[in-house]
Every structure is written in structure tokens, then in C-alpha cells.
Amino acid sequence: MDAAAEEKFLDQLLEDLENDKLVLPTLPEVALKVRDTLEDENSSLMDVAKIITSDAALSARMIQVSNSPLLRASSPIETVEAAVTRMGGNMIRNLVTSMVMEQMFQATSDVTDKRLRKIWEHSTEVAAISHALTSQFTKLQPDQALLAGLVHDIGALPILSRAEDYPELLDDEASLDRIITSVHTTIGAEILRKWNFPEELVNVAADHEDLKYNSENGPDYVDVVIVANLQSLIGTDHPLTKLDWSNVPSFTKLGLQPEVSVVDMDETNANIEAARAALG
């Protein structure tokens, strides 16, 4: 795709986003039901359990996670009711949303499918590292950090969906990369606003590529995802690995040395593996 066509595609994308004409992904119904039930003061955790139980695959995952090292359960959990009681509302909301997120990374073409799988794999890696970093180095909620990692690149989805109508763009990997890099943060933030996600997660989608990001009262979830994102790239030839990470404030906020790979730290590695397992 030539530069003029690329710019035209980008301008149309942003114009459609501004005018509410860009088709954004929708949160899976079970996640919406769980969230709405948790926000209903007339509902209980047992009502939430009924919703989860209606989805056999989700029920199995919830029980599996309840018994995983991620939650360090002191005794085995065998029912969804026991799982939701153990977890509490906020954790249930975050984990259910995390568990159904993969459903959204679906494509109608082989090229896009390959791209979406790559984004999902990267997102789960960042989510697992985010969970481990939050557990060890902050007072933030690890389950919220897990979700933050999963949705940080969500803005790429509508771009790839739109690109399926432009074969010349799908065949031009460099051009597609530039477009995604340019606007996925803007689109991602808008998606999370539409989903009524908390502002701290909207900020993750908007700011995770800003290596100069300097939180006022950090570390916050943006700091966590920035560091997790960079750490996930260690050992690759990604352009970000060529930069001097000592100038990235988020490392300081977390009390970490940029040159240290947290993935290789024993306790952190165990936490990352537990989160990976929880995400399937």
C-alpha cells in the first residue's frame, strides 16, 4: 500500500471512530451479565454463580483457577458457588472478563487470524507478567492487572477487522504495523470507555506505549503494563529492545532495575507461570 493510500485509510479510520461509525468489539454477554449482576444491589454472589454455571466451559475454568497457585487456595474448591465466595465481587468481575476475552480474537481470513493469534499470545504474556509484578512489587489488585495486560492492545482488533476489506493492506505487513502502532491506543481507550471499564484501565489502553509516562502517585496499572510489555520483549529483536530503558520512569516506580529480567526471577517466574495456566 502506498503512502497516500495508507494515510487515507488512517484518516477514514479516525473519522469513523469520531463519528461512531467504526465497528468496535463488544464484550461477551456472560461478562456483561456478571458485571450487571454484581452492580445490582438486589443480587447476591449466588446469582452470579448461577450465571457462571450456565456456561459449562467458564464454570470449569473458574473452579480450575480457584484451585490454582494463582489464588493459593488453602483447601480444594469443587463448585462455582464456593469459587465465587472465595473470590469476592471484584475478583470475579476481572477474572470472568479475562477468561472470555479470547472469544473476541476471531477472524474471517487466515492472514488476520494469524495476526490476532499473535496479539492474543502477546497479551496473555503481558497479562501474566503484569499479575506477577503487581503481586510482588505493588499494592494494586493482581486480578485487575491481569485484565489490564489482556486489554492493553485491544485497539488493534477493529483495525484488523477493517483491514480485511483491503487485501493490499493485509499483504503489506509494514504498512499495517505502522497503522496499528499509530492509532491502536486511541481506539483501545475508546473501546474500554464503551465497555464502561474503570478509568485506570482506559488509561492503560491509552498510555501503555508512552515510555515517558510518569504517574503522579505511582505505581499504577499503566506503569505495570509498560514494564510488563517491555519485559515480554526481552530476547526478541523488537525495536523497543534497542532503547535505553533506564530512562523509563515506570521501572523506578516499581523499584525495578531495567536490565533485570523479572521472568528469570524465581518467585516472579512461578507467579507468571500460574497466571499463564489460569489464562489457559
C-alpha positions as CSV (number, residue, x, y, z in Angstrom):
1,M,0.0,0.0,0.0
2,D,1.5,3.4,-1.0
3,A,1.9,6.2,1.5
4,A,-1.2,8.1,0.2
5,A,-3.5,5.1,0.4
6,E,-2.1,4.3,3.9
7,E,-2.8,7.9,5.1
8,K,-6.3,7.8,3.5
9,F,-7.1,4.5,5.4
10,L,-5.8,6.0,8.6
11,D,-7.8,9.2,8.2
12,Q,-11.0,7.3,7.4
13,L,-10.5,5.1,10.5
14,L,-10.1,8.0,12.8
15,E,-13.1,9.9,11.2
16,D,-15.3,6.8,11.6
17,L,-14.2,6.5,15.3
18,E,-15.0,10.1,16.0
19,N,-18.4,9.8,14.3
20,D,-19.3,6.5,16.0
21,K,-19.2,4.6,12.6
22,L,-16.2,2.3,13.4
23,V,-17.4,-1.1,14.4
24,L,-15.9,-1.8,17.9
25,P,-15.8,-5.2,19.5
26,T,-18.5,-6.0,22.1
27,L,-17.8,-7.6,25.5
28,P,-19.1,-11.2,25.6
29,E,-22.6,-11.5,27.0
30,V,-21.6,-13.6,30.0
31,A,-19.1,-11.0,31.2
32,L,-21.8,-8.3,30.9
33,K,-24.3,-10.3,32.8
34,V,-21.8,-11.0,35.6
35,R,-20.9,-7.3,35.8
36,D,-24.6,-6.1,35.8
37,T,-25.5,-8.7,38.5
38,L,-22.6,-7.6,40.7
39,E,-23.7,-4.0,40.4
40,D,-27.3,-4.8,41.3
41,E,-27.8,-4.3,45.0
42,N,-30.7,-6.7,45.0
43,S,-28.5,-9.5,43.7
44,S,-26.1,-11.8,45.5
45,L,-22.9,-13.8,44.8
46,M,-25.1,-16.8,44.4
47,D,-26.9,-15.1,41.5
48,V,-23.5,-14.5,39.9
49,A,-22.7,-18.2,40.4
50,K,-25.9,-19.2,38.5
51,I,-24.8,-17.1,35.5
52,I,-21.4,-18.7,35.5
53,T,-22.8,-22.2,36.0
54,S,-24.9,-21.7,32.8
55,D,-21.7,-21.7,30.9
56,A,-20.0,-25.1,31.3
57,A,-16.6,-24.1,29.9
58,L,-16.5,-21.0,32.1
59,S,-17.6,-22.9,35.2
60,A,-14.8,-25.4,34.7
61,R,-12.2,-22.6,34.3
62,M,-13.5,-20.8,37.4
63,I,-13.1,-23.9,39.5
64,Q,-9.7,-24.6,38.0
65,V,-8.5,-21.1,38.7
66,S,-9.9,-21.2,42.2
67,N,-7.7,-24.2,42.9
68,S,-4.6,-22.9,41.1
69,P,-1.5,-21.3,42.6
70,L,-2.8,-18.0,41.3
71,L,-5.2,-17.9,44.3
72,R,-3.2,-20.0,46.8
73,A,-6.4,-21.8,48.0
74,S,-5.9,-23.4,51.4
75,S,-8.5,-26.2,50.6
76,P,-9.8,-27.6,47.4
77,I,-12.8,-25.9,45.8
78,E,-15.3,-28.1,43.9
79,T,-18.2,-25.8,43.0
80,V,-18.7,-22.5,41.3
81,E,-20.6,-21.3,44.4
82,A,-17.6,-22.0,46.6
83,A,-15.3,-20.3,44.0
84,V,-17.3,-17.0,43.9
85,T,-17.5,-17.0,47.7
86,R,-13.7,-17.4,47.9
87,M,-13.0,-14.7,45.3
88,G,-15.5,-11.9,46.0
89,G,-17.1,-9.5,43.6
90,N,-14.2,-7.5,42.2
91,M,-12.0,-10.5,41.5
92,I,-14.9,-12.4,39.9
93,R,-15.6,-9.5,37.6
94,N,-12.0,-9.2,36.5
95,L,-11.4,-13.0,36.1
96,V,-14.6,-13.7,34.2
97,T,-13.8,-10.9,31.8
98,S,-10.3,-12.2,31.4
99,M,-11.5,-15.7,30.8
100,V,-13.9,-14.8,28.0
101,M,-11.6,-12.3,26.3
102,E,-10.1,-14.8,23.9
103,Q,-13.5,-15.2,22.2
104,M,-13.1,-11.8,20.7
105,F,-9.8,-12.6,18.9
106,Q,-11.6,-14.2,16.0
107,A,-11.0,-13.5,12.3
108,T,-12.6,-14.3,8.9
109,S,-9.3,-14.5,7.0
110,D,-6.2,-16.6,7.5
111,V,-3.9,-13.6,7.4
112,T,-5.9,-11.7,10.1
113,D,-6.3,-14.9,12.2
114,K,-2.6,-15.3,12.3
115,R,-2.2,-11.6,13.4
116,L,-4.9,-11.9,16.1
117,R,-3.4,-15.1,17.5
118,K,0.0,-13.3,17.8
119,I,-1.7,-10.3,19.5
120,W,-3.5,-12.7,21.9
121,E,-0.3,-14.6,22.8
122,H,1.5,-11.3,23.4
123,S,-1.5,-10.0,25.5
124,T,-1.6,-13.2,27.7
125,E,2.2,-12.9,28.2
126,V,1.9,-9.3,29.3
127,A,-1.1,-10.1,31.5
128,A,0.8,-12.9,33.2
129,I,3.8,-10.7,33.9
130,S,1.5,-7.8,35.0
131,H,-0.1,-10.1,37.5
132,A,3.2,-11.2,38.9
133,L,4.7,-7.7,39.1
134,T,1.6,-6.4,40.9
135,S,1.6,-9.2,43.4
136,Q,5.3,-8.7,44.3
137,F,6.0,-5.0,43.8
138,T,2.8,-3.1,44.4
139,K,-0.3,-2.8,46.5
140,L,-2.6,-2.9,43.4
141,Q,-5.0,-5.7,42.6
142,P,-3.3,-8.5,40.7
143,D,-6.5,-9.6,39.0
144,Q,-7.1,-6.1,37.8
145,A,-3.5,-6.0,36.5
146,L,-4.1,-9.4,34.7
147,L,-7.1,-7.8,32.9
148,A,-5.1,-4.7,32.1
149,G,-2.5,-6.7,30.4
150,L,-5.1,-8.6,28.4
151,V,-6.8,-5.5,27.0
152,H,-3.8,-3.2,26.5
153,D,-3.7,-3.9,22.7
154,I,-7.5,-4.3,22.3
155,G,-7.5,-1.3,19.9
156,A,-5.8,-3.4,17.2
157,L,-9.0,-5.5,16.7
158,P,-11.2,-3.1,14.8
159,I,-8.1,-2.0,12.7
160,L,-7.6,-5.6,11.6
161,S,-11.3,-6.1,11.1
162,R,-11.4,-3.1,8.8
163,A,-8.2,-4.2,7.0
164,E,-9.9,-7.4,6.0
165,D,-11.7,-5.3,3.3
166,Y,-8.4,-4.1,2.0
167,P,-6.4,-7.0,0.6
168,E,-3.5,-4.8,-0.4
169,L,-3.1,-3.6,3.2
170,L,-3.3,-7.2,4.6
171,D,-0.5,-8.1,2.2
172,D,1.7,-5.2,3.4
173,E,2.8,-6.1,6.9
174,A,4.9,-2.9,7.4
175,S,2.1,-0.6,6.4
176,L,-0.4,-2.5,8.7
177,D,2.1,-2.3,11.5
178,R,2.5,1.4,11.2
179,I,-1.3,1.9,11.2
180,I,-1.8,-0.3,14.3
181,T,1.1,1.4,16.1
182,S,-0.3,4.9,15.2
183,V,-3.9,4.5,16.4
184,H,-4.4,1.4,18.5
185,T,-4.0,3.3,21.7
186,T,-6.7,5.9,20.8
187,I,-9.1,3.2,19.6
188,G,-8.3,0.9,22.5
189,A,-9.2,3.6,25.0
190,E,-12.5,4.3,23.2
191,I,-13.4,0.6,23.3
192,L,-12.8,0.4,27.1
193,R,-14.9,3.5,27.6
194,K,-17.7,2.0,25.6
195,W,-17.4,-1.1,27.9
196,N,-17.6,1.1,31.0
197,F,-14.3,-0.1,32.2
198,P,-12.7,1.9,35.1
199,E,-10.7,4.9,34.1
200,E,-7.5,3.3,35.4
201,L,-7.9,0.6,32.7
202,V,-8.9,3.0,30.0
203,N,-5.6,4.8,30.8
204,V,-3.7,1.5,30.3
205,A,-5.0,1.3,26.7
206,A,-4.3,4.9,26.1
207,D,-0.8,5.3,27.6
208,H,1.0,1.9,27.6
209,E,3.1,2.9,24.6
210,D,4.3,6.1,26.3
211,L,7.7,5.2,27.7
212,K,7.9,8.7,29.3
213,Y,4.7,8.2,31.2
214,N,5.2,9.4,34.7
215,S,2.4,8.6,37.1
216,E,1.7,11.1,39.9
217,N,1.0,8.6,42.7
218,G,2.6,5.5,41.0
219,P,3.0,2.8,40.5
220,D,-0.4,2.5,38.8
221,Y,-1.7,-0.1,36.2
222,V,-0.1,1.9,33.3
223,D,3.3,1.6,35.0
224,V,2.8,-2.1,35.5
225,V,1.8,-2.8,31.9
226,I,4.6,-0.6,30.5
227,V,7.1,-2.6,32.4
228,A,5.4,-6.0,31.6
229,N,5.2,-5.1,27.9
230,L,8.9,-4.3,27.8
231,Q,9.9,-7.3,29.8
232,S,7.9,-9.6,27.4
233,L,10.1,-8.4,24.6
234,I,13.5,-9.4,26.2
235,G,15.3,-11.8,23.9
236,T,13.5,-10.6,20.7
237,D,14.6,-8.2,18.0
238,H,11.7,-5.7,18.7
239,P,12.7,-2.1,18.1
240,L,11.8,-1.2,21.8
241,T,14.6,-3.6,23.0
242,K,17.1,-1.2,21.3
243,L,16.1,1.7,23.6
244,D,17.7,2.7,26.9
245,W,15.1,1.5,29.4
246,S,16.9,3.3,32.3
247,N,15.0,6.4,31.2
248,V,11.6,4.8,31.6
249,P,10.0,6.1,34.9
250,S,7.8,3.1,35.3
251,F,10.7,0.9,36.2
252,T,11.6,3.3,39.0
253,K,8.0,3.4,40.2
254,L,8.1,-0.4,40.6
255,G,11.5,-0.4,42.2
256,L,13.0,-2.5,39.4
257,Q,16.3,-2.3,37.5
258,P,15.6,-2.2,33.8
259,E,18.4,-4.6,32.9
260,V,16.9,-7.4,35.2
261,S,14.6,-9.9,33.6
262,V,11.8,-10.5,36.0
263,V,10.8,-13.6,34.1
264,D,14.1,-15.1,35.3
265,M,13.5,-14.3,38.9
266,D,12.4,-17.5,40.7
267,E,9.4,-16.2,42.7
268,T,8.2,-13.9,39.8
269,N,8.6,-16.7,37.3
270,A,6.4,-19.0,39.5
271,N,3.7,-16.3,39.6
272,I,3.9,-15.8,35.8
273,E,3.5,-19.5,35.2
274,A,0.5,-19.6,37.5
275,A,-1.1,-16.7,35.6
276,R,-0.4,-18.3,32.3
277,A,-2.0,-21.5,33.4
278,A,-5.1,-19.6,34.6
279,L,-5.4,-18.0,31.2
280,G,-5.4,-21.4,29.6
